[in-house]
Amino acid sequence: MQIGSLPVFHPPPLRLDQLTRIGKQDEGQSGALVGQTGAAGPGQAAQSSFSSLLETAVSEVDGKMRNAAAEQAKVLTGETNNLHQAMIAMQEASTAFSLMVEVRNKLVESYQEIMRMQV
């Protein structure tokens, strides 16, 4: 589907096997937290996977910000007169940054809620 000249992205639906795999990963992580303190368990693999996911997301946002700045500089110096492309790049960067900030806010909120739990 398209709005104007821009395509609209629809994420693919999750299949049952994907949901089952995610559930098994969650069970493995909780088992690692309860029973194991010194042994390497599935929680460590998930932690490195989660941190690499966050690093990738932040680097993608950084790339969009750098691309937007480069497009803006090209328009300002007269190297190109493609104002539309510069505006699209700046809007993509702004949207990606806003999404990243909201994800960070949700993570901080979740962390604070976990810290308020009574053990």
C-alpha positions as a printed Julia matrix, in Angstrom:
119×3 Matrix{Float64}:
  0.0     0.0    0.0
  1.24    3.51  -0.72
  0.37    6.94   0.59
  1.25    9.48  -2.05
  4.61    8.33  -3.38
  5.85    6.77  -0.12
  5.27    3.06   0.6
  3.64    2.12   3.89
  5.45   -0.6    5.84
  3.43   -3.4    7.39
  5.45   -5.78   9.59
  4.92   -9.45   8.82
  2.7   -11.32  11.28
  4.39  -13.67  13.75
  4.02  -17.35  13.0
  3.21  -19.92  15.68
  6.71  -21.43  15.59
  8.23  -17.98  16.21
  5.97  -17.44  19.23
  6.86  -20.89  20.57
 10.58  -20.18  20.19
 10.21  -16.84  22.0
  8.3   -18.56  24.84
 11.02  -21.2   25.21
 13.69  -18.5   25.34
 11.77  -16.73  28.11
 11.47  -19.97  30.09
 15.2   -20.63  29.71
 16.07  -17.15  30.92
 13.91  -17.4   34.02
 15.39  -20.83  34.81
 18.88  -19.41  34.51
 18.0   -16.59  36.89
 16.53  -18.88  39.54
 18.98  -21.78  39.61
 22.32  -20.67  38.23
 24.54  -17.88  39.45
 28.02  -18.79  38.19
 27.34  -21.07  35.23
 26.91  -19.8   31.71
 23.29  -20.3   30.74
 20.85  -19.21  28.07
 20.4   -15.86  29.83
 23.91  -14.76  28.87
 23.33  -15.52  25.2
 20.06  -13.6   25.3
 21.75  -10.7   27.09
 24.45  -10.39  24.45
 21.79  -10.72  21.77
 19.71   -7.97  23.39
 22.71   -5.66  23.76
 23.74   -6.26  20.16
 20.17   -5.54  19.08
 20.27   -2.21  20.92
 23.7    -1.36  19.51
 22.47   -2.08  15.99
 19.37    0.06  16.48
 21.37    2.99  17.84
 23.9     2.77  15.01
 21.06    2.71  12.45
 19.57    5.86  13.99
 23.03    7.45  13.98
 23.41    6.55  10.31
 20.07    8.17   9.48
 21.09   11.31  11.4
 24.41   11.5    9.55
 22.68   10.94   6.2
 20.2    13.72   6.96
 23.02   16.1    7.92
 24.88   15.25   4.71
 21.78   15.83   2.57
 21.13   19.12   4.37
 24.72   20.24   3.8
 24.45   19.4    0.09
 21.34   21.56  -0.26
 22.83   24.43   1.76
 26.09   24.48  -0.22
 24.26   24.29  -3.54
 25.79   20.94  -4.43
 22.29   19.69  -5.19
 18.87   21.23  -5.48
 17.02   18.07  -4.44
 15.23   19.6   -1.48
 12.68   16.79  -1.38
 15.32   14.13  -0.75
 16.9    16.25   2.0
 13.54   16.78   3.71
 12.7    13.08   3.5
 16.08   12.16   5.01
 15.61   14.67   7.83
 12.09   13.4    8.56
 13.28    9.77   8.56
 16.04   10.7   11.01
 13.62   12.61  13.22
 11.12    9.75  13.28
 13.83    7.16  13.99
 15.21    9.29  16.82
 11.75    9.8   18.33
 11.14    6.05  18.21
 14.5     5.39  19.87
 13.68    7.85  22.67
 10.29    6.22  23.26
 11.87    2.76  23.41
 14.41    4.08  25.91
 11.61    5.59  28.0
  9.75    2.27  28.05
 12.92    0.4   29.04
 13.61    2.83  31.89
  9.99    2.64  33.02
 10.13   -1.17  33.0
 13.39   -1.16  34.94
 11.93    1.18  37.55
  8.85   -1.02  37.9
 11.02   -4.1   38.41
 13.07   -2.26  41.05
  9.85   -1.37  42.93
  8.85   -5.04  43.17
  9.09   -6.64  46.59
 11.21   -9.78  46.65
